[in-house]
């Protein structure tokens, strides 16, 4: 058990698995996680579920820094999680890098 005030980060992937201009999907527990790189090249993590349809974003087309939901066409910026269509932004997860591993703190 971690000391009070600390939370569990879980191993998501290698830093090398997150592409420079695309996305990498993984599952942490029961949560689908989408990893990408922001404008500065830092790794960011967002929910891998569309906020419009709650379907998985995995398999959606990635073009010009956006991912399109393969179910209903909602679009999201892969660097910020911001919705480009009228739906809520993607929830963001905390990320930390230890060596060459990407650790993500899933939501509770």
Residue pairs with C-beta under 8 A, 6 or more apart in sequence:
2 8
7 105
8 105
9 94
9 96
9 103
9 104
9 105
10 28
10 29
10 103
10 104
10 105
10 106
11 101
11 102
11 103
12 26
12 28
12 33
12 35
12 45
12 95
12 101
12 102
12 103
12 104
13 24
13 26
13 35
13 101
13 102
14 100
14 101
14 102
15 43
15 97
15 100
15 101
15 102
16 100
17 24
17 35
17 102
18 24
18 35
18 36
18 37
18 43
18 102
19 36
19 37
20 37
20 41
21 37
21 65
22 36
22 62
22 78
23 34
23 35
23 36
23 62
23 67
23 78
24 34
24 35
24 36
25 32
25 33
25 34
25 35
25 48
25 56
25 57
25 58
26 32
26 33
26 35
27 33
28 104
28 106
29 106
31 47
31 48
31 106
31 107
32 47
32 48
32 49
32 56
32 57
32 58
33 45
33 46
33 47
33 48
33 93
33 104
33 106
34 45
34 46
34 47
34 48
34 57
34 58
34 67
34 78
34 90
35 43
35 44
35 45
35 95
35 102
35 104
36 43
36 44
36 46
36 78
36 79
37 43
37 44
37 79
38 44
38 79
38 80
39 79
43 95
43 97
43 102
44 79
44 80
44 81
44 92
44 95
45 92
45 93
45 94
45 95
45 102
45 104
46 76
46 78
46 81
46 90
46 91
46 92
46 93
47 81
47 90
47 91
47 93
48 56
48 57
48 58
49 55
49 56
49 57
50 56
50 57
50 69
50 71
50 72
50 74
50 76
50 87
51 74
51 83
51 87
51 88
51 89
51 90
51 91
52 69
52 72
52 74
52 85
52 87
53 69
53 71
53 72
53 74
55 69
55 70
55 71
55 72
56 70
57 67
57 69
57 70
57 76
59 70
60 67
60 68
60 69
60 70
61 67
61 68
61 70
62 68
62 78
65 77
65 78
65 79
66 75
66 76
66 77
66 78
66 84
67 75
67 76
67 78
68 74
68 75
69 75
69 76
73 85
74 83
74 85
74 87
75 83
75 84
75 85
76 82
76 83
76 84
76 89
76 90
77 84
80 89
81 89
81 90
81 91
81 92
82 89
82 90
83 89
83 90
91 107
93 104
93 105
93 106
93 107
94 104
94 105
95 102
95 103
95 104
95 105
96 103
96 105
97 103
